Amino acid sequence: MHDIEPIDTKMDVGVRGRLDRRHQARQAYAFVPHGARQPDGARRYRGPAVPPARVRCPNNPVSMRAPHSVPTTSCTPGTPCGCGRTITLDDSDYPDLRMPFQHGTLAWEASYHRRVGIESVFADLKKNRLGVHRGFFRGFGIRRYTLLAVFTLAALNILNLHDWATRREVLDSWGRFLGEPEPERRHRRRRRSTHSATRHATSLAATGPGR
């Protein structure tokens, strides 16, 4: 197995795109779940050449019937390989290596960035926008707490929508529901870019005053 350089947020765009393509290409060779999880926690995984095959393996004649657009492995004919195997793993087997999405793929990246979004929501609830803390809700029963949490999240969404509309100088959805008038837009004077000002100063220095 070839080791692929790990993904870093500070990578160059070109390097990151090349790594994304390599991770996407390697996804076809991974073992994927085969059936539902058993009551005892065990789960079966099938190799990439098990029907429906995702690769063409010389040791698995059925997989070689796939079109040539499917990647072909470099397995040696007659030498045992794991492409056509089906294995069973428990929850305690390699828990740090198994995940719903293959590491580095676009699906994994989309799922990973959910963490950033939910942490932003938690920060807004606790400190940035609201003051939800221990003892903020008082009552008994999970239903009562669930209902209060729904109202709190709805209020947070209204505040976020209001801020979004305020930055764009438009009426928010709540104001539109109440029939409030549209806010007057202010004409903002565009600032002259630093690049243009520097180029103008350089031109004046080169030509001299009065020319």
Secondary structure by P-SEA (a helix, b strand, c coil): ccccccccccccaaaaaaaaaaaaaacccccccccccccccbbbbbccccccccccccccccccccccccccccccccccccccbbbbbccccccccccccccccaaaaaaaaaaaaaaaaaaaaccccccccccccccccaaaaaaaaaaaaaaaaaaaaaaaaaaaccccaaaaaacccccccccccccccaaaaaaaaaaaaaacccc
